[in-house]
Structures are given as structure tokens and as C-alpha cells.
């Protein structure tokens, strides 16, 4: 929404902003106005993504690579399942998770003798995984679990990029599902609705893999699917989900879509 508003504002007023400026302004709006301690992943995806490409992004230095889908890759589409429960991150556990990750990073740096600055600037990206493995048992349980999720996600990103380059959509999908599992059990995010939907997706034939959209505090799940099973996927997920949450009939919805280019500011 913020990126769309900025795009219209710039077009109407003939304002020219670089991609990075758009991303930074949108992030600042979320942090300082909405009150969500988000990073810039979502905003970067909305700006940098291109159809049939995987965005390989490093938010530490804003470098990125668009990796095209291999010609050998099996066909895929994207399924979006809206839980019927509106998503909100402000007031959810999202900001707490950010603080827990910062606390884990700060503690690990202190335990290991690493130099550190202000708590607000501490991120797990600054702490090598070897340091976490050495000192993780000294962390409070919640801090350890959040950090374990972070390091696991980092490894899955690298494995996912490798699978995508090789045209292995099945392995890529499995990694997406593993990410969802870690989000539930280590990051402890999600809601009853989305956790249930995740379990349904995992046992639905024709789904390569799926997880929450974002942190999963209500809102949507997404899945990569085999187009040959499109109707079966929609039918099974819808039937099982509404059987579990009948009061959400009329609010729940499902969509099949494909990737697309990000916003064009010029």
C-alpha cells in the first residue's frame, strides 16, 4: 500500500526517486508512523521483483540478483489463501520477535567477547553462526529459538537459491515448507488459522511447498503449486479449512496467480 501510494504521488507531482529511496521512505513510514519494527524485505520485493525471476537480496548492503527460472524447471503457479482474518503487525507479537532477536544478538556478542555498540543496532547478521553454536545454551530459551530460526532461514535461503538455479522446484518448495515449520516452532509466529492452513497445505497433493505470508500474524498463506493440480488444490484446502473454521465462510478466499514485475517508478 505504501509503495503504491508513493508511486502515484511521484507520478502526479513529477517527482523522481531512485528505487532505494522509495524502499527507504516506505520502510520509514512503517517504522515511525505505523509502529512496526519491520526491515525492508517486503518493500524491496515490491520494487525489484520481475516476472519469472527469484529475487536474491542482501539487505545488509542492498545488493541483489534476479535469477531467471530455468527452462528445465517444472511448471508452477502461486496459490494465495486468505485466512479470512485481517492481518495487522502493529500490536501483534511481531515487534517482540524483533526485540528477542536483538537481545539474542547482543547476548551472543557479549558472551563471545565481540565488540558491540548500541542495543538498537544489534542484529544477528553481525554474529557468525559458529558463535551461536558455541554459546546458544547460555541464551534464554526464547532468545535461543529466535536465533536458531534466523540461522536456519539463512541456510535455507542459500539452499533455495541453489535449487532455483538448478531448476529444482520440488526442493525449493520443500525449503519453503521447512521455513514455515521453523516459523511456527522456533519463531512462534502465526495464528490458529494460519497454522491450521499450513498443516492442510502440507498434506495436499500438488503443492510443492507453502508457508505464511510474512510473519504470519493473521492474513495469508502462500504455496507453490503444480498447475496440473490447480482445481484439486483449491478444493481440498478450501474444504478442510472451512471445515475447521466454518464461521470464516464468506471471508476466506483463495486465488491462483503468477509472478509479476514490481512497481515501476519512472
C-alpha positions in Angstrom: 0.0 0.0 0.0 2.8 2.5 0.9 4.7 1.7 -2.3 1.6 2.2 -4.4 0.8 5.5 -2.7 4.4 6.7 -3.3 4.3 5.6 -6.9 1.1 7.6 -7.5 2.4 10.6 -5.5 5.6 10.7 -7.6 3.7 10.4 -10.9 1.2 13.1 -10.2 3.8 15.5 -8.9 6.6 14.5 -11.4 8.9 13.6 -8.5 11.8 11.2 -9.4 13.0 8.9 -6.7 15.5 6.1 -7.0 14.4 2.6 -6.2 16.4 2.7 -3.0 14.9 6.0 -2.0 11.4 4.5 -2.4 12.3 1.5 -0.3 13.8 3.6 2.4 10.8 6.0 2.6 8.3 3.1 2.7 10.3 1.4 5.5 10.5 4.6 7.5 6.7 5.1 7.2 6.1 1.6 8.6 8.7 2.0 11.4 7.8 5.6 12.5 4.2 6.1 11.6 2.6 2.6 11.6 4.8 1.5 14.5 6.0 -1.8 13.1 9.7 -2.7 13.5 10.0 -4.1 10.0 13.0 -4.4 7.8 13.0 -3.6 4.1 12.4 -7.1 2.6 8.8 -6.6 1.5 9.4 -3.1 0.1 12.5 -4.4 -1.8 10.5 -7.2 -3.3 7.7 -4.9 -4.4 10.3 -2.7 -6.2 12.9 -5.1 -7.5 11.0 -8.2 -8.4 10.5 -9.3 -12.0 8.2 -11.9 -13.6 9.6 -15.5 -13.5 12.6 -14.4 -11.5 13.8 -15.2 -8.0 15.0 -12.1 -6.1 18.2 -12.9 -4.2 18.6 -9.9 -1.9 21.1 -8.9 0.7 19.5 -6.2 2.9 22.8 -5.5 4.6 24.3 -3.8 1.6 21.2 -3.6 -0.7 22.8 -5.8 -3.3 20.6 -8.1 -5.3 20.4 -10.5 -8.2 17.4 -11.5 -10.2 17.7 -15.2 -11.1 15.5 -16.3 -14.0 13.6 -19.6 -13.8 15.4 -22.4 -15.5 14.0 -23.7 -18.7 14.2 -27.2 -17.2 12.1 -26.2 -14.2 8.7 -27.9 -13.8 5.7 -25.5 -14.3 4.5 -23.8 -11.2 1.9 -21.2 -10.1 1.3 -19.4 -6.9 -1.7 -20.0 -4.7 -2.7 -17.3 -2.2 -5.1 -18.4 0.6 -6.6 -15.5 2.6 -7.5 -16.8 6.1 -10.5 -14.5 6.4 -8.8 -12.8 9.4 -7.3 -9.4 8.7 -3.6 -9.1 9.2 -2.1 -6.5 11.5 1.5 -6.4 12.7 1.2 -3.3 14.9 0.0 -4.6 18.3 0.9 -8.2 17.4 3.9 -10.2 18.6 6.0 -9.0 15.6 7.8 -6.2 17.4 8.5 -8.5 20.3 10.1 -11.0 18.0 12.4 -8.3 16.6 13.4 -7.4 20.2 14.1 -11.0 21.1 16.4 -11.4 18.1 18.2 -8.2 19.1 18.6 -9.5 22.6 20.0 -12.8 21.3 22.5 -11.0 19.2 23.5 -8.6 22.0 24.0 -11.5 24.4 26.0 -13.6 21.9 28.3 -10.7 21.2 28.8 -10.2 24.9 29.4 -13.9 25.7 31.9 -14.3 22.9 33.8 -11.0 23.6 32.8 -9.4 20.3 32.7 -5.7 20.2 29.2 -4.2 20.2 27.6 -0.8 20.2 24.0 0.3 21.0 21.4 -2.4 21.6 19.2 -0.8 18.9 21.8 -1.5 16.3 22.4 -5.2 17.3 21.3 -7.8 14.7 22.0 -11.5 14.4 23.6 -10.9 11.0 26.6 -9.5 12.9 27.1 -12.7 14.8 28.7 -15.7 13.0 26.7 -18.9 13.2 29.8 -20.5 14.9 29.4 -18.1 17.8 25.7 -19.0 18.1 26.6 -22.7 18.2 29.2 -22.2 20.9 27.1 -20.0 23.2 23.5 -20.9 22.4 23.0 -22.9 25.6 23.6 -19.8 27.6 20.7 -17.9 26.0 17.2 -17.8 27.5 15.1 -20.4 25.7 13.1 -17.9 23.7 16.2 -16.0 22.5 17.8 -19.3 21.5 14.8 -20.3 19.5 14.5 -17.0 17.7 18.2 -17.1 16.8 18.0 -20.7 15.7 15.2 -19.7 13.3 17.4 -16.9 11.9 20.4 -19.1 11.2 18.1 -21.8 9.8 16.4 -19.3 7.5 19.8 -18.0 6.3 20.9 -21.5 5.4 17.6 -22.2 3.6 17.9 -19.1 1.5 21.3 -20.3 0.2 19.9 -23.8 -0.4 16.8 -22.3 -2.1 18.9 -20.2 -4.5 20.9 -23.3 -5.4 17.7 -25.3 -6.1 16.2 -22.5 -8.1 19.4 -22.1 -10.3 19.2 -25.9 -10.9 15.5 -25.7 -11.8 14.6 -27.9 -8.9 11.2 -26.5 -7.9 10.4 -29.5 -5.7 13.4 -29.0 -3.5 12.7 -25.3 -3.5 9.1 -26.0 -2.4 10.3 -28.3 0.4 12.6 -25.5 1.7 9.6 -23.1 1.7 7.6 -25.6 3.8 10.6 -26.0 6.2 10.7 -22.3 6.6 7.0 -22.4 7.6 7.7 -25.1 10.2 10.5 -23.1 11.7 8.3 -20.0 11.8 5.7 -22.0 13.8 8.0 -23.9 16.2 11.1 -21.6 16.6 9.9 -18.1 15.8 6.5 -19.0 17.3 4.6 -16.7 14.9 1.3 -17.3 13.1 -2.3 -17.7 14.3 -4.5 -20.7 14.8 -6.0 -20.1 11.4 -2.7 -19.9 9.6 -1.1 -22.8 11.4 -4.1 -24.9 10.5 -3.8 -23.8 6.9 -0.1 -24.6 6.9 -0.9 -28.2 8.0 -3.6 -28.6 5.4 -1.2 -27.4 2.6 1.5 -29.8 3.7 -0.8 -32.8 3.1 -2.4 -31.5 -0.1 -1.2 -33.3 -3.3 0.0 -30.8 -6.0 1.6 -28.3 -3.6 5.4 -28.1 -3.9 5.6 -26.2 -0.6 4.0 -23.3 1.3 4.2 -21.1 4.4 2.8 -18.0 6.0 2.9 -14.8 4.0 5.4 -12.8 6.1 5.5 -13.3 9.8 2.0 -14.9 9.7 0.2 -12.9 12.4 -3.1 -13.5 10.6 -3.5 -12.7 6.9 -2.5 -15.1 4.2 -0.6 -18.3 3.4 1.1 -18.8 0.0 2.0 -22.0 -1.8 3.9 -23.0 -4.9 1.7 -25.5 -6.8 1.8 -27.8 -9.8 -0.7 -26.2 -12.3 -2.0 -29.7 -13.2 -3.5 -29.9 -9.7 -4.9 -26.4 -9.5 -8.5 -27.3 -9.1 -7.8 -30.1 -6.6 -5.6 -27.8 -4.5 -8.2 -25.1 -4.3 -10.9 -27.6 -3.5 -9.1 -29.5 -0.8 -7.6 -26.5 1.0 -10.9 -24.7 1.0 -12.9 -27.7 2.1 -10.6 -28.6 5.0 -10.0 -25.0 6.1 -13.7 -24.1 6.2 -14.4 -27.4 8.0 -12.0 -26.3 10.7 -13.3 -22.6 10.7 -16.9 -22.6 9.4 -17.5 -19.1 10.8 -15.0 -17.7 8.2 -17.0 -18.8 5.2 -17.7 -15.7 3.1 -14.5 -14.1 4.5 -12.0 -16.8 3.4 -10.8 -16.6 -0.2 -8.3 -18.3 -2.5 -6.5 -17.2 -5.6 -4.2 -18.7 -8.2 -1.7 -16.2 -9.7 1.7 -15.9 -11.3 4.7 -13.8 -10.6 4.8 -10.3 -12.0 7.1 -7.3 -12.3 7.5 -4.9 -9.3 6.4 -1.3 -9.3 7.8 1.0 -12.0 8.6 4.4 -10.6 9.6 6.1 -13.9 
